[in-house]
Amino acid sequence: MRVLHVGKFCPPVKGGMETFIVDLLKYLCRSIDVDLLCVREGLRDRVVRTPFYTIYGLGRIGNILSCPITLNLYGWLKALIPHYSILHVHLPHPLATLACILDNSRIPIVVHWHSDIVRQQIFSPIYEWMVMKLLDKADAIIATSPYYVKGSQLLNRFIDKVHVVPLGVDPHRIEATHEGVEKIKVTYRDRPIILTVGRLVYYKGFEYLIQAMREVDAYLIIIGIGPYYTRLERLIRCHKLEGRVKLLGYVPSNTLGNYYAACDLFVLPSIERSEAFGIVQVEAMYHSKPVISTDIPYSGVTWVNEHNVTGWVVPPRNPKALADAIRYLLNDVALSKRLGENGRRKFGQRFHIKYIASYIYKIYEDITADN
């Protein structure tokens, strides 16, 4: 069995979808041949062979909103499909959606539904039509949580094809070292450490967390890059929080685990269903950290982080609610410890990438048998 995955951005671009795909392929390649077709930084196409899989990186000429634009996707897809037994497409990805519906081969297709398109309403009718065509053509659809399925009109039209398989994390990618953790704790030794991780984009809600820090005597470390960097930097200066709120930018995977291990609690302050799952919550849970997240209707965020089980859930766009929750968990050490331990247990039972790879492999087997 050979499976070609189609994703938006090539490694080492870091986002929830991209991180998950890399973790997944490293486990799937133990049983089957897997490769990745994606869009890379730079104008030229480039093929990179790793010890685990081949990356077909297509040159990018720009972005429209959050979609990478390349001229070569359809041509590469047509050339590669005869060499594979399954096509696994990760959405949202408008160009890949169009290429797949134009392709007239009979290759079995798995659609991995990471998120609806929430904000770019101007394109919704066109994209919805394309997605409907692709979902109709697909042999299986993978959604990441039952909550998200319930809130997605498109997925509910094809509910018989839908398999709920959560995103997973390879713990080896985010392991911590004693030296690395101690260095962070020494740097921020005089106050508790609050951590958040993610692309600096509108739906992450980082501005509300920064505002909450006016009422919290702790450090906030924000890890990630994106178009909102300058805006968040200005907000930090406006509230005179430069001494306690740190925008660290990009942190490589081999040191990211140190920050999870060093923090006292993790916060995901997202505000839209574009945050369909929140895989960074899972990474924090692996390190036994209590999570504070927001109650986004029909998002999988609260399916991952259960209120008063693995953390606390507060209303979105509410700095005061975030501040109150942070202060409460920092003051109740026993509760924070219990929530963190529950999160680690849940990680081991549900979110380890080895289980996710196994579920997806079973879907591959089922659709190839049917075909």
N, C-alpha and C positions, 0 to 999 in steps of 0.2 A: 504493500500500500504506500502510495506517495501522495502527499497533501501539500498544495500550494496555498499559503495564507496571503491575503491581500490586506495590508494595513495602510494607514495614512502616512505616518512619518517613520523614517528609518532610525534605528539606534545610531547614535546615543541620544537622540531627542527624547526628553523625559516628559511623559504624561501618563495618566492612569492606563489608557489603552496600550500605549507603547511598552510600558513596563510589564504589564500582564502578558502581552504577546511574547516578549523575550523569555519570561519565566516559563510560559507554557511550552514553547518550542524546545527549550532545553530538556524538559521532561518527556515530551512526546517523541523526541528523536531517539530515545532509548528503545522504542518499540517499532517505529516506522520512520520513513524518510519524510522530512518536512523542510520547506523552504519559505522565504518571505519576499513578496513583491511590494515595494513601498516607495515613497518619494523622499529623496535625500536633499541635504543642503548642497547648493552648487548647481551649475547648469548642465553638467555632463552626466550621462548614465554611468554607473559603475557597478560591477559585480564583485562582491566580497564573499570569499569562502571562509567560514569560521569552522572550528572543530565540531560544531553541532549542526549547522545548516548553512545554506547559501542565501545571501541577501542580494536581491536584484534591486539596486537603488536607481530610481529614475530621476533625471535632472529636473529641478524645479525652476520655473520661470517667475514664480510669485505666489501670492496667496489672495484669495477672495474670501473675506471674513476669516473663518478658521480652516478653510479648505485649501490644501496645496494644489497648485496648478502645474500640470505637466502635459506635454504634447504626445507622450509616447505610451501611455498606459494601455490603451486598447491594442496597439501593435504588439507590445510585449506579452499581454495576456493571450492573444491569439497564438503567438509563437510558443508559449510555455504550456498551454493547456494540454496538448497531445502527450506530454511527458508525465502527466499527473492523473491520479484516479479520483481525486476530490478537490474541489475549490472551496476554501474557507474564507469568507469575506467579512471583514470587521467594519461595522457601520456605527455612526454616520460617516459616509465617505461618498459624496455625490458623484465624483468622477468614476470611482470603482463601480458604483451602482449603475451608471450609464453604460460602462464598458461591458458589464455582465449581462445586461438585458439586450445589448446589441449582438453579443456572441451567440452563435447558433449551434454550438457543440452540445452534446448530450451529457457532459460531465456532471455528476452529482454536485449539488451546491449546499453548503452550510452557511447560513447567515448568522453572524454573531452580533446581537443587538446591544450595543453598549449604551446608547442614549437616543431619545428622540431629538430632533432639531427643535429647540425651544425658542430661541431669540430671533432667528433670521426669518421672520414671518413672510417677508416679501418673496422668498423662494419656496415657501411651503407648498403651494399648489403644484408646481412643477416637480419638486422633489418627492412629494407624496405620490404623485402618479408614477414616477420611476421606481420608488420603493415598493409600491403595490405590485408592479410588474415583476420585480425581483423576488418578493416574498411569495408570489404565486408560482414562480419558477423553482423556488428553493425546495430541497428535499427535507431540510430540517432548519429550525430557527432556535437559536440559543439566546435566552434572556437571562439577566444576571440576578433577578429577584422576583418573587411573586408579587410584591408591591408594585414594581414597575410595570409588570404585565397588566395588572389590574387598571392602571391609569393610562395605558397606551391604546388608543383606538385602533391603530394599525395592527398591533400584535393581536388584538382580540378578534380581528377578522380572520386570522389564520391560527386560531388557538390550538387546533388539532396538530399542528406542526411544532408547537412551542415546547421546548425543554428548558426548565429552570436549572441553570448551573451557575453558581456564584463565581465571581472572580477569585483567584487564589494568589498566594504569595510564596515564593521560594525563600525560606528563612535564611539560606546560606548567603543570599544577596544582601541581607541587612543585619548580619551578625555584628556584634560590638566587640571591641577590645578593651581590656581593663585600662590600658594606658590612655586610649582615646577618650573613654568616659571620664576618667579622673581629670584629664586636661580641661574638658568642658566644665566640669563641676568646680574646678579651681577658678576658672575664668569668671563664672557667675556664682561665686560662693556665698554672697551675702543675701541672696533672695531665692525663692523658689523659681523653677524654670517651667514656663508654658511653651509648648511647641506646636507649630502648625506647618504643614508641608503641602505644596501644590503650585500649579501654574498661577501666575499673577494675572488673573482674568476676572471679568465682572461677576460671574456667578459664584465665585469662591467666598465672597462676602468678607474679605480681609479687613475692609475699612471699618466694619462694625466691631470686629475684634480689637482693632487698634483703639477705637473709641472706648471700648470696655476697659482697656488698660489704664484709663484715667482713674479708675476706682479700685484698681488691684495693685497691691505692693508686691510685684513679681517682675521677672524678666519675661518678655515674649520674644521668641526666636521664630522668624518667618523664613522658611527655606523654599526657594523656587525662583523661577525667572518668568518674564512675560510682559505684555504691554502695559500693565498697571504699575510697574515698578516706580516710575517717576511720580505718579499720582499718590501712591502709598507713602513714598518718601516725603512728599510735601505735607501729607496729613500728619505724619509723625512729628515733623518740625512745627506744624501749626499748633499741635497739642503739647509741645515741649516735652516729648517722650523719647528724645534721642538717646538718653542714658539708659533706658529700660527696654526699648523696642528695637530689635536688631533685624535688618533685612540682609540675610547672608547670601542671597542669590543662589547660584547653582552649587550643590554639594554632591560630590561623587558617591556612588553606591557604596564603595568600600569604607566610607566614613559616615554615611547617613545613619547607620545603625547605632553609632555612638551617641548621636543626638536623641534618638528614641530612648535609649537606655538611660541617658543622663537626665531626661526631663521628669518633672513631677506629674504632669498630666498633658494630654493631647487635646487640641480643640480643632474642630472642622466647622467653620461658621457659614457654610454655603447657603445660598438664597434661592436657587432655582433648580428645577428638575434636570437641568443639564448635568448636575451632580447626581448621576443615576445610582451610584454605588458607594463611592468614597473608599477606594482601596487603601488609602493611607491610614484609615481607621484600623484596617486589618494588620498593617505593619506595626502600629502602636500596640495593638492587642497582643501580638507576638512577644513584645517586650513587657507585657503585664502592666500596661499603663491604662488608667481610667480615661475614657473618652467623653468629651462634651461635643455633641453635634446638634443640628437643628432639625425641626420637624417640618420637612418639606413634603407636602401632599403627594402621594403616589411616587415617591422616590424610594430607592432601596437603602438609603442612608440609615433610616431607623430600623430596618430589618437587620442590618449589620450591627449597629450599636443600639441595644435594647435599654430603655430607660430603667434605671435602678437595678440593672443586671450586669451590664458591662460598662455603664457610664450614665450620663445624664443627657436628656434631650430638652432643648429650650426652643422658644419661638424664633423664627428667622428674623433678620433685620432688627434685632433688639439688643443693643449694647448693654443695657441694664441687666437683662436676663442672663447674658453671657457672664457679666461681672459677678452677679450673685452666685451663679453656679460654680465659677472658678473659686471664689472665696470659700464657699461652703465645702467643696471637696478638698481644698488645701488645708482647711481647719479640721476636717474629720479624717484623720489619717487611717483609722480602722476601716471606714467605709471605702476610701480610695483603694486601700489594699485589697479589699474583698472584690471590688469592681474589676481591678486589674487582674486578679487571679481568675475571675470568671471569664474575662476576655481571652486570657492565655488558653484556658480550657476550650473555649469556643473555637479559637484558632486551630487547635489540634484536632478537633472533631469535624470541622467544616471547611476551613479556608486554606489548608496546606495545599500547595500546587499539585502534589502527587495525587490527591483525590480528584482534583478538577481535571487533570490530564486523563485519569482513568475514566471519568464520566464521558469526556469528549471522545476518547478512543472508542467507547461503546457505541456512541452515536455514529461514528464513522463505520463501524462494523455493521450496524443495522441498515444504514442507507446503501452501503455497497451490496449487502445481501439482497435488498429490495430491488436493486438495479440489475 
